[in-house]
Every structure is written in C-alpha cells, then in structure tokens.
Amino acid sequence: MSDLSAFPITEKWPAQHPERLQLYSLPTPNGVKIPIMLEEIGMPYEVHKVDFSKDDQNSPAFLSLNPNNKIPAILDPDGPGGKPLALFESGAILIYLADKSGQLLPKDPAARYHAIQWLMFQIGGIGPMFGQVGFFTKFAGKEYEDKRPRDRYVAESRRLLGVVDAQLARHAWIAGEEFTIADIAIFPWINNLFTFYEASELVGATDFTHVTATLARFLARPSVQKGLKIPA
C-alpha cells in the first residue's frame, strides 16, 4: 500500500485509497479539467472537495500542496521513479497525465507542441479574460455603473472566441483532428462563459457557429458529463 503520510494534506483529507491518484478540486472551469482528463484516460483516482465556503484553499494543509492556494492540485502516489509526486496548476497536471498515460498529446513532436500552444492560449488568454467577464456579469462587478471595464473584457473575449472559431472551421478539434488536452482546457471555460456566467448573449455566442457546434460535441462526451460534476 502506498504511504502518503509524509504529505500534510492527507491529515485534512485522509486517503481512503492511497494507491490511487489523489485529486483536490472543485467544479470550476479549471477544477473540472482534471477529472475530465482522468475519466478520458481511465486512471483511478480519489477526489477531495476543497470547499471555498470553508476557506479550505487557505488551510495550512492545502497550502502545503499548493502554496498559491488554487485548485486543482494532485498527489500521485506513483509518480516518476515510483515516488509520490505533488503537483499544482491545471496545465502542468494535464501535461503530466498525458505523458504518464501516453494519451491526449500527439506523439509527433511538432504536433505535440501545437497542442501545448493551444493549452497555453487558454491559460494566458481565455481563462483570465473570460474570468473578468464573469466578474462583471455574475459577481460584484455587475453593480458597477461604469460599463467600460466590462465592455473591454467582453470585446477581448469575443476576439478570443473568433480565434477559436477560425481554428475549428479548419479542424475537428482545437489542435487538429484529434481530441487533446487543449480541448479539455478550453471548452470548460467556453461552457462556463455561456452558462454560469450568463454571458452568452453579451459576447454574441451565436456568431461563433463552429465554437457552439464543437462545444456540443465536447459536452456529449461521457468523460465530460461525469467530470463536470466532480467533486459533487
């Protein structure tokens, strides 16, 4: 049996199945990426809910795993060399799991980097910009009388959706003809923008027909349907 006792996070969230990958998350656009990935590759895992309403993300136990107090994070008992590996940042975790499983990243080096570039596109652009739209439409920013900040982020989000739409006009998925970690990174954010943030009309979702059609195919995947609800 794997021994994870050296990791303080297991004191707050004990591992019932220490031989499995331990996932610490919440169903946010970033948080659902990893359960979707794990369901896609068929890797056993145990999930632990990091409850923001209880400030779990700022607990010493969680900070011992991710000093940046963000979800998701993982603890893999079977990391490189057979030793446990703690890892945070959703993009890094996706690459790690793709490499470990040999799935959802092309083997060809050029194609691999093309997929990674679209992963970085989400991390550097879609995530921050869509998140700001959410602030100004769903959270405290919606009360601001001055709509210029909101409109600035809406315009940039529309531009980013246009980039994605143009790519999907030429390819079945973001990085080409195969489903990859780039899709797992991007589509939860698009889905969240249109649904939870209630910004579909604001950003003109109907203008991006390739985005909406591919999003529907993404949401129809069994791994996505399950992963979007984890942790419950």
Backbone as a ProteinNet text record, in pm:
[ID]
protein_1_A
[PRIMARY]
MSDLSAFPITEKWPAQHPERLQLYSLPTPNGVKIPIMLEEIGMPYEVHKVDFSKDDQNSPAFLSLNPNNKIPAILDPDGPGGKPLALFESGAILIYLADKSGQLLPKDPAARYHAIQWLMFQIGGIGPMFGQVGFFTKFAGKEYEDKRPRDRYVAESRRLLGVVDAQLARHAWIAGEEFTIADIAIFPWINNLFTFYEASELVGATDFTHVTATLARFLARPSVQKGLKIPA
[TERTIARY]
83.4	0	86.8	48.2	124.7	119.6	231.9	239.8	246.3	140.1	134.6	142.9	182.4	180.1	277.2	375.5	472.5	412.2	293.3	228.7	121.5	139.9	45.6	-98.3	-117.7	-254.4	-340	-276.2	-353	-405.6	-357.3	-412.6	-552.1	-572.1	-703.3	-795.2	-736.8	-813.8	-750.7	-782.7	-722.8	-754.3	-656.9	-674.1	-735.5	-855.7	-918.6	-859	-806.4	-742.8	-606.9	-508.8	-378.9	-302.9	-346	-279.9	-326.6	-432.9	-487.2	-436.2	-441.5	-410.8	-511.8	-463.1	-547.8	-569.7	-697.3	-733.9	-801.3	-754.1	-810.4	-866.3	-999.1	-1057.5	-1195.4	-1257.6	-1391.1	-1440.4	-1571.3	-1617.4	-1622	-1505.4	-1488.2	-1431.4	-1421.9	-1364.3	-1225	-1141.7	-1010.3	-1020.9	-1108.3	-1117.6	-1165.8	-1255.3	-1311.3	-1218.3	-1115.2	-1024.2	-965.8	-925	-852.6	-943.1	-1061.6	-1148.2	-1189.4	-1210.1	-1239	-1121.7	-1001.4	-881.5	-869.7	-889.9	-876.5	-981.8	-1101.5	-1205.3	-1170.7	-1114.1	-1075.5	-969.7	-870.2	-758.7	-783.6	-892.5	-927	-834.7	-780.9	-690.5	-769.4	-756.5	-827.2	-782	-876.2	-843.3	-942.1	-900.3	-985.1	-996.3	-1117.6	-1139.2	-1168.5	-1114.8	-1136.6	-1185.2	-1296	-1353	-1281.2	-1230.6	-1170.1	-1278.8	-1338.9	-1458.6	-1421.1	-1446.1	-1412.7	-1495	-1617.6	-1702.8	-1648	-1561.1	-1495.3	-1350.6	-1311.3	-1175.1	-1070.2	-1111.1	-1018.7	-891.8	-904.8	-789.6	-679.3	-712.5	-612.1	-568.6	-611.9	-572.3	-425.3	-353.9	-213.5	-197.4	-295.6	-286.1	-285.7	-378.6	-382.9	-262	-222	-106.9	21.7	24.7	142.9	155.4	43.6	45.3	54.1	-21.5	-18	-5.2	114	132.9	59.8	8.7	-66.8	-216.7	-256.4	-393.4	-501.7	-468.6	-565.8	-589.7	-710.5	-738	-730.4	-704.1	-686.3	-540.9	-524.6	-391.9	-404.2	-292.8	-294.9	-178.7	-195.3	-88.4	-91.8	6.9	12.9	107.6	56.9	144.3	245.2	218	305.7	361.7	439.5	499.6	626.2	704.7	829.7	919.9	973.9	1059.7	985.2	851	771.4	753.4	796	784.3	664	599.7	485	523	429.9	451.5	333.8	361.9	261.1	273.3	158.2	161.8	40.8	63.2	-47.7	-35	-134.7	-153.7	-213	-334.8	-409	-336.1	-268.8	-196.9	-83.1	-7.8	102.6	49.7	-63	-121.2	-168.5	-230.6	-275.8	-158.6	-51.2	66.2	123.1	131.8	184	101.3	-30.8	-117.3	-114.7	-102	-90.7	37.1	147.1	274.4	272.5	213.4	211.8	126.9	13.9	-78.4	-48.5	26.6	50.2	-71.8	-161.4	-286	-307.5	-380.1	-430.5	-323.4	-204.1	-99.7	-35.6	-25.7	32.2	174.8	210.4	347.3	444.6	398.2	484.2	523.7	653	696.5	631.9	621.7	561.6	414.7	341.9	200.2	181.5	274.6	269	276.5	371.6	387.1	271.8	211.3	93	-20.1	-35.8	-139.1	-106.2	20.7	61	42.8	65	47.6	-97.9	-193	-334	-369.6	-302.9	-320.1	-274.8	-160.6	-110.9	-201.2	-261.7	-358.2	-473.8	-519.4	-625.4	-574.7	-460.2	-407.8	-378.1	-320.7	-281.3	-389.2	-488.4	-589	-730.7	-780.2	-920.4	-954.2	-873.9	-904.1	-913.4	-808.2	-812.7	-922.2	-940	-1038.3	-1181.7	-1210	-1345	-1377	-1276.2	-1296.2	-1334.3	-1275.4	-1310.6	-1452.6	-1492.4	-1631.2	-1725	-1689.1	-1770	-1781	-1672.7	-1675.1	-1773.7	-1775.4	-1859.9	-2002.8	-2031.6	-2167.7	-2235.4	-2155.7	-2213	-2187.1	-2075	-2033.1	-2037.6	-1953.8	-1966.1	-1958.1	-1882.1	-1864.5	-1990.7	-2093.7	-2217.8	-2287.8	-2251.6	-2312.7	-2243.5	-2130.1	-2056.9	-2136.7	-2154	-2227.4	-2149	-2018.4	-1932.7	-1912.8	-1966.4	-1960	-1837.8	-1752	-1635.3	-1541.4	-1513.9	-1429.6	-1491.6	-1622.2	-1690.1	-1679.6	-1704.7	-1705.5	-1566.8	-1464.9	-1328.3	-1302.8	-1342.9	-1321.5	-1415.5	-1534.5	-1626.2	-1566.7	-1511.7	-1452.5	-1334.5	-1252.4	-1137.8	-1185.1	-1288.4	-1342.1	-1400.6	-1467.2	-1518	-1402.2	-1295.8	-1179.9	-1124.1	-1111.6	-1059.8	-1153.1	-1282.7	-1378	-1364.7	-1335	-1313.4	-1192.1	-1086.1	-966.2	-999.8	-1072.8	-1111.6	-1203.4	-1297.6	-1393.1	-1321	-1224.6	-1149.7	-1070.2	-1013.8	-939.2	-1032	-1149.9	-1244.1	-1312	-1305.7	-1356.5	-1268.2	-1142.6	-1046.1	-1018.2	-1050	-1014	-1128.3	-1126.6	-1231	-1221.8	-1097.7	-1075.1	-971.3	-947	-863.1	-724.5	-659.4	-520.9	-509.4	-621.3	-615.8	-734.3	-710.7	-820.8	-845.5	-753.9	-768.1	-800.6	-878.8	-913.1	-789.2	-755	-633.7	-661.1	-555.9	-566.4	-600.6	-573.1	-609.6	-761.2	-834.6	-980.9	-1030.6	-966.5	-1005.3	-981.4	-882.2	-853.4	-949.6	-981.9	-1055.5	-1206.8	-1263.6	-1410.4	-1482.1	-1425.5	-1494	-1507.4	-1410.7	-1418.3	-1524.6	-1533	-1636.1	-1774.2	-1789.3	-1916.9	-1955	-1858.8	-1885	-1923.4	-1857.8	-1889	-2033.1	-2077.6	-2212.9	-2321.1	-2287.3	-2390	-2380.8	-2285.4	-2277.5	-2258.6	-2174.3	-2152.7	-2267.9	-2353.7	-2471.5	-2434.1	-2323.3	-2272	-2287.3	-2366.7	-2381.5	-2428	-2533.1	-2585.8	-2488.7	-2426.5	-2335.4	-2217.6	-2162.1	-2046.8	-2088.6	-2219.8	-2267.1	-2231.5	-2265.5	-2227.6	-2275.4	-2391.9	-2447	-2364.3	-2275.5	-2188	-2079.2	-2055.5	-1942.8	-1995.7	-2039.9	-2109.6	-2020.6	-1893.4	-1802.9	-1773.7	-1765.7	-1745	-1863.8	-1983.4	-2101.7	-2123.8	-2097.1	-2114.3	-2013.4	-1888.7	-1785.9	-1806.4	-1852	-1884.1	-1989.6	-2090	-2194.6	-2135.4	-2041	-1975.7	-1892	-1827.4	-1746.9	-1835.1	-1946.7	-2035.2	-2103.2	-2107	-2169.5	-2077.8	-1949.9	-1856.7	-1887.5	-1893.5	-1922.2	-1825	-1698.4	-1599.2	-1629.5	-1677.5	-1710.7	-1834.8	-1935.1	-2059.1	-2034.2	-1942.9	-1910	-1816.6	-1713.2	-1611.3	-1663.8	-1764.4	-1819.1	-1887.6	-1916.8	-1987.6	-1896	-1764.8	-1671.3	-1581.9	-1566.7	-1639.5	-1782.3	-1869.8	-2010.5	-2023.5
-120.1	0	124.9	225.1	348.4	425.4	483.2	561.9	709.8	783.3	925.8	1009.9	948.7	1016.4	1133.2	1137.2	1247	1376.7	1370.2	1487.8	1539.4	1658.7	1711.7	1721.3	1732.2	1746.7	1625.2	1508.6	1387.7	1386.5	1477.9	1487.7	1549.5	1646.6	1711.1	1631	1574	1492.5	1352.9	1264.5	1130.2	1052.8	979.7	898.8	763.9	738.9	608.1	503.5	551	463.3	523.1	508.4	575.5	526.7	414.7	366.4	441.6	519	594.9	738.7	800.8	943.3	1020.8	1114.2	1196.5	1331.8	1367.5	1492.5	1585	1708.6	1810.8	1920.2	1936.4	2022.2	2071.1	2138.5	2194.6	2211.6	2199.3	2208.4	2350.4	2407.8	2535.5	2506.3	2605.1	2577	2514.2	2559.9	2496.8	2364.3	2360.8	2241.8	2118.4	2135.4	2017.3	1960.6	2034.5	1983.5	1847.8	1835.8	1714.9	1593.3	1603.1	1484.5	1444.6	1541.6	1507.2	1429.7	1478.7	1411	1270.8	1257.2	1126.8	1028.8	1078.9	992.8	953.4	1044.5	1015.4	905.6	912.3	817.2	692.5	691.6	573.7	547.5	653.3	637.4	644.6	546.2	550.8	670.6	732.2	846.9	858.8	931.2	961.9	1113.6	1162.4	1306.9	1361.7	1480.1	1551.1	1691.7	1729.9	1862.4	1968	2069.4	2184.5	2290.9	2304.7	2386.8	2533.5	2617.3	2759	2826.8	2779.6	2842.2	2821.5	2721.2	2694.8	2742.2	2812.7	2864.3	2752.6	2634.3	2521.5	2553.3	2638.1	2665.6	2741.4	2803.1	2876.5	2802	2677.3	2597.8	2558.4	2544.3	2500.3	2368.3	2280.2	2150.4	2167.9	2249.9	2268.3	2347.7	2449.1	2529	2447.6	2338.9	2252.3	2183.6	2170.2	2109.6	2215.2	2324.3	2434.1	2566.6	2622.8	2749.6	2866.3	2846.3	2950.8	2940.6	2855.2	2835.4	2828.9	2763.9	2748.1	2600	2569.2	2433.7	2432.6	2314.5	2183.6	2157.1	2052.4	2001	1849.9	1781.1	1635.4	1586.2	1464.8	1390.8	1251.2	1220.8	1092.1	1000.2	891.6	802.2	728.8	723.2	653.1	751.8	846	946.4	896.4	986.9	947.2	867.7	758.3	673.9	597.2	593.6	522.8	596.8	723.5	803.2	896.3	929.7	1020.7	1156.3	1213.2	1344.7	1434.8	1549.9	1653.6	1756	1798	1888.6	1980.2	2109.5	2202.8	2273.5	2355.3	2422.2	2324.2	2354.6	2261.8	2228.3	2325.9	2299.1	2200.6	2219	2127.3	1987.8	1979.4	1848.7	1778.9	1853	1792.7	1735	1809.5	1760	1636.9	1642.8	1528.7	1402.4	1415.6	1299	1248.1	1339.8	1298.1	1219.1	1267.6	1197.8	1063.2	1060.5	936.2	830.1	870.2	774.6	747	836.2	823.1	856.4	938.4	971.7	1123.3	1166	1302.8	1408.8	1367	1454.1	1377.3	1437	1364.4	1318.9	1207.6	1155.6	1234.9	1279.7	1358.5	1488.3	1520.1	1637.5	1767.6	1790.9	1915.8	1923.8	1814.4	1812.5	1828.1	1770.8	1783.9	1931	2002.6	2144.4	2229.2	2189.4	2261.6	2248.6	2129.5	2111	2192.1	2190.7	2264.8	2415.3	2464.6	2608.4	2649.6	2563.5	2595.8	2581.8	2492.8	2486.4	2618.5	2669.8	2796.9	2913.6	2904.2	3004.8	3015.6	2901.8	2905.5	2965.8	2922.6	2966.7	3116.1	3165.9	3305.5	3400.9	3349.1	3436.9	3406.7	3290.5	3258.3	3260.3	3196.5	3191.6	3329.1	3410	3542.8	3633.6	3633.1	3723.6	3679.9	3552.7	3504.9	3523.5	3503.6	3523.6	3666.9	3762.9	3902.4	3931.7	3871.6	3886.9	3833.6	3719.4	3663.9	3757.1	3823.3	3918.1	4030.6	4079	4194.2	4156.3	4028.3	3987.5	3906.9	3832.3	3740.4	3783.7	3849.6	3879.5	4030.1	4078.1	4216	4320.4	4293	4391.6	4427.3	4343.8	4373.6	4496.6	4537.3	4654.9	4784.4	4774.4	4894.6	4972.7	5098.7	5180.9	5200.7	5216.6	5235.8	5101.2	5087.1	4960.4	4948.8	5049.7	5042.5	4927.3	4899.7	4783	4652.9	4635.3	4514.7	4502.3	4610.7	4606.9	4577.5	4621.6	4593	4442.3	4376.1	4231.9	4154.3	4205.7	4141.9	4146	4259.7	4272.6	4176.7	4165.5	4073.9	3928.5	3897.6	3761.1	3726	3822.4	3799.3	3775.1	3849.3	3829.4	3688.5	3643.7	3510.2	3402.1	3421.8	3326.8	3322	3436.9	3440.1	3359.3	3365.2	3286	3137.1	3098.4	2957.9	2915.5	3001.1	2968.3	2946.1	3031.5	3017	2886.6	2850.5	2724.9	2605.3	2611	2499.6	2493.7	2600.7	2596.7	2509.6	2492.9	2416.2	2277.8	2257.5	2132.2	2081.3	1951.5	1890.5	1934.6	1953	1995.2	2106.7	2160.2	2280.1	2262.8	2152	2134.5	2053.5	2019.7	1940.9	1847.6	1728.5	1634.5	1543.6	1544.1	1457.2	1539	1479.4	1537.5	1534.1	1647.9	1656.1	1731.8	1745.6	1821.6	1968.6	2017.3	2155.5	2173.6	2074.1	2079.9	2071.7	1987.2	1974.2	2104.8	2181	2309.1	2419.1	2423.7	2537.2	2527.3	2411.4	2405.7	2421	2379.1	2410.7	2560.7	2637.9	2783.2	2842.4	2793.2	2841.6	2806.5	2683.8	2641.8	2729.1	2758.7	2840.7	2983.5	3036.8	3171.7	3180.3	3077.8	3079.4	3046.4	2967.1	2918.2	2986.8	2948	3000.1	3151.5	3204.5	3349.7	3423.2	3349.7	3407.6	3518.8	3495.7	3598	3558.9	3458.1	3410.2	3520.3	3590.4	3697.4	3814.6	3844.5	3958.5	3943.4	3822.4	3801.6	3758.8	3742.6	3705.2	3563.8	3469.1	3329.2	3276.4	3320.2	3268.4	3308.1	3405.4	3445	3341.7	3253.9	3161.4	3019	2989.1	2863.5	2740.7	2752.9	2638.8	2613.7	2719.9	2705.9	2634.1	2681	2623.5	2478.1	2447.2	2309.3	2215.7	2260.6	2175.9	2165.5	2272.3	2266.4	2159.6	2150.4	2049.1	1908.6	1888	1756.5	1728.8	1831.7	1816.7	1776.2	1846.6	1820.1	1683.9	1625.9	1495	1380	1407.2	1300.9	1252	1120	1067.6	1117.7	1130.3	1177.8	1319.9	1400.9	1540.7	1547	1469.3	1469.2	1430.9	1336.8	1297.5	1398.4	1438.4	1526.7	1662	1715.4	1845.4	1847.5	1730.4	1722.1	1678.9	1673.9	1625.7	1738.8	1752.6	1680.3	1732.6	1644.7	1681.4	1791.2
0	0	0	-75.5	-85.9	45.8	83.4	205.5	168.8	200.8	170.4	296.9	406.6	536	544.4	455.2	457.8	405	346.8	289.5	384.7	441.3	540.8	491.6	360.7	309.6	343.4	361.3	391	534.2	618.1	753	749.5	662.8	649.9	558.7	453.1	358.9	354.6	449.4	450.9	323.3	277	156.9	193.7	143.8	164.2	69.7	-41.7	-140.5	-176.5	-89.1	-111	-232.2	-290.4	-411.2	-534.6	-521.7	-634.3	-633.7	-749.6	-758.3	-674.6	-594.1	-508.5	-577.4	-595	-662	-562.9	-556.8	-467.8	-558.3	-557.2	-659	-618.9	-714.3	-703.1	-846.9	-873.6	-1013.2	-1067.6	-1090	-1158.5	-1297.6	-1385.8	-1518.6	-1512.8	-1419.8	-1404	-1330.2	-1230.3	-1146.2	-1219.4	-1317	-1385.4	-1491.7	-1528.2	-1630.6	-1591	-1466	-1425.7	-1413	-1351	-1355.1	-1496.5	-1585.2	-1724.7	-1784.6	-1761.1	-1812.2	-1754.7	-1625	-1561	-1611.2	-1636.6	-1693	-1836.2	-1912.2	-2050.6	-2057.3	-1970.3	-1978.4	-1895.2	-1815.8	-1737.1	-1620.9	-1560.7	-1447.7	-1316.4	-1227.7	-1099.8	-1015.5	-947.7	-864	-749.6	-650.1	-535	-526.1	-513.4	-517.7	-378.8	-353.1	-227.2	-260.6	-201.9	-227.5	-144.2	-211.8	-145.6	-137.7	-22.1	-5.1	17	-84.6	-72.2	35.5	58.3	159.5	299.9	315	443.7	443.4	336.6	322.5	322.3	271.2	267.1	189.8	86.2	-0.4	71.8	184.6	262.2	387.9	400.4	515.9	503.9	614.8	607.5	533.1	547	479.7	328.1	276.7	131.6	83.1	157.2	117.8	114.7	189.8	186	50.6	-21.2	-153.9	-262.7	-244.5	-341.4	-266.6	-259.9	-189.4	-253.6	-375	-444	-416.8	-329.7	-278.7	-387.4	-498.5	-606.7	-634.9	-682	-728.6	-880.7	-938.6	-878.5	-839.6	-760.3	-726.7	-716.2	-735.1	-725.5	-640.8	-591.1	-525.6	-586.8	-667.5	-735.8	-658.9	-599.2	-522.4	-609.9	-739.6	-832.9	-934.4	-885.8	-971.7	-1038.4	-1094.8	-1160.7	-1066.7	-1117.5	-1035.9	-928.6	-940.5	-841.5	-710.5	-707.8	-585.7	-595.8	-482.6	-486.6	-544.3	-620.4	-681.8	-649.1	-590.3	-567.9	-679.4	-732.9	-847.4	-845.1	-876.7	-892.8	-1027.1	-1060.4	-1188.9	-1289.8	-1334.8	-1419.7	-1549.1	-1610.3	-1734	-1713.8	-1605.6	-1575.3	-1547	-1476	-1444	-1570.6	-1661.7	-1787.1	-1866.9	-1876.5	-1949.1	-1880	-1747.7	-1671.4	-1696.1	-1686.9	-1704	-1848.7	-1944.3	-2084.1	-2105.6	-2049.2	-2064.2	-1992.3	-1873.8	-1796.3	-1864.5	-1919.6	-1980.1	-2126.6	-2190.5	-2333.7	-2416.7	-2358.8	-2426.9	-2431.9	-2533.8	-2548.1	-2569.5	-2605.7	-2660.1	-2775.3	-2892.4	-3007	-2978.6	-3038	-3024.3	-3111.2	-3226.7	-3315.2	-3244.6	-3237.8	-3160.6	-3205.7	-3335.2	-3383.2	-3344.1	-3362.3	-3326.8	-3175.7	-3100.4	-2954.2	-2913.6	-2971.1	-2934.9	-2987.3	-3096.8	-3143.7	-3041.7	-2984	-2881.3	-2756	-2717.9	-2598.2	-2618.1	-2740.1	-2761.8	-2739	-2777.8	-2754.6	-2606.9	-2536.7	-2391.4	-2328.3	-2372.3	-2320	-2360.4	-2476.2	-2521.9	-2422.5	-2373	-2271.3	-2141.2	-2097.5	-1968.3	-1969.3	-2078	-2083.7	-2131.4	-2203.6	-2261.7	-2218.8	-2256.8	-2231.7	-2083.7	-2001.9	-1858.9	-1794.9	-1805.3	-1743.2	-1800.5	-1932	-1992.9	-1965	-1980.2	-1950.8	-1802.6	-1719	-1575.9	-1542.6	-1612.8	-1590.6	-1638.6	-1749.4	-1793.5	-1686.1	-1627.3	-1520.3	-1401.5	-1367.5	-1254.8	-1281.1	-1405.5	-1438.3	-1476.1	-1491.3	-1525.8	-1415.9	-1337.8	-1239.1	-1095.9	-1073.8	-937.2	-910.6	-819.3	-770.1	-880.3	-984.9	-1090.8	-1165.3	-1155.5	-1228.5	-1171.7	-1049.8	-987.8	-1028.4	-1096.6	-1134.9	-1239.2	-1217.3	-1313.9	-1443.1	-1429.3	-1546.2	-1615.5	-1735.4	-1807.4	-1898.1	-1896.9	-1984.6	-1948.9	-1821.1	-1791.6	-1841	-1816.3	-1863.7	-2015	-2084.8	-2230.2	-2286.8	-2216.4	-2260.9	-2258.8	-2150.8	-2140.6	-2232.6	-2254.2	-2348.7	-2489.6	-2527.8	-2661.2	-2678.8	-2576.8	-2586.9	-2587.9	-2512.4	-2513	-2648.6	-2711.8	-2847.3	-2945	-2928.5	-3016	-2999.2	-2874.5	-2847.2	-2901.5	-2887.3	-2944.2	-3095.9	-3156.7	-3300.7	-3342.4	-3262.1	-3290	-3284.9	-3180.7	-3166.6	-3280.2	-3315.4	-3421.7	-3554.8	-3584.1	-3708.7	-3710.4	-3596.5	-3587.8	-3607.7	-3546	-3556.9	-3694	-3769.5	-3906.8	-3995.4	-3953.5	-4033.2	-3977.7	-3849.1	-3783.2	-3696.3	-3671.2	-3589.5	-3443.8	-3396.8	-3258.4	-3256.5	-3139.8	-3126.8	-3188.6	-3159.5	-3203.8	-3332.1	-3393.9	-3515.8	-3525.8	-3577.5	-3599.8	-3480.7	-3383.9	-3267.2	-3142.6	-3054.7	-2925	-2836.2	-2773.2	-2691.5	-2561.9	-2483	-2358.9	-2385.2	-2505.7	-2538	-2533	-2580.5	-2576	-2432.3	-2352.6	-2212.6	-2137.9	-2180.5	-2116	-2159.9	-2287.2	-2343.1	-2325.2	-2353.1	-2359.5	-2225.7	-2112.3	-1986.4	-1962.7	-2009.2	-1994.8	-2087	-2209.6	-2301.3	-2247.5	-2201.1	-2144.2	-2025	-1939.9	-1821.7	-1860.1	-1962.9	-2010.7	-2057	-2129.8	-2186.6	-2084.5	-1983.1	-1890.2	-1754.9	-1672.4	-1535.5	-1532.3	-1618.8	-1622.8	-1690.6	-1760	-1826.4	-1924.7	-1996.6	-2087.4	-2233.8	-2261.1	-2398.2	-2492.2	-2453.4	-2538.8	-2543.2	-2431.1	-2423	-2518.9	-2528	-2616.8	-2756.5	-2779.2	-2912.4	-2950.2	-2863.4	-2885.5	-3019.5	-3064.6	-3190.2	-3312.6	-3295.6	-3407	-3433.6	-3337.4	-3344.8	-3362.1	-3482.7	-3507.4	-3490	-3524.1	-3508.2	-3360.5	-3282.2	-3138.3	-3074.8	-3104.5	-3039.7	-3082.4	-3209.2	-3255.4	-3190	-3178.9	-3118.9	-2968.5	-2906.3	-2763.6	-2737.9	-2823.4	-2807	-2814.8	-2906.9	-2916.8	-2793.5	-2742.8	-2621	-2503.4	-2485.9	-2372.6	-2382.7	-2502.5	-2520.1	-2480.6	-2459.8	-2423	-2281.6	-2259.9	-2125.8	-2019.2	-2054.9	-1958.2	-1913.2	-2005.7	-1974.6	-1888.3	-1923.1	-1846.1	-1700.7	-1679.3	-1541.9	-1476.6	-1550.1	-1492.5	-1451	-1520.6	-1487.2	-1350.8	-1296.3	-1168.4	-1053.4	-1079.2	-979.1	-930.8	-797.3	-693	-676.7	-634.8	-619.9	-514.3
[MASK]
++++++++++++++++++++++++++++++++++++++++++++++++++++++++++++++++++++++++++++++++++++++++++++++++++++++++++++++++++++++++++++++++++++++++++++++++++++++++++++++++++++++++++++++++++++++++++++++++++++++++++++++++++++++++++++++++++++++++

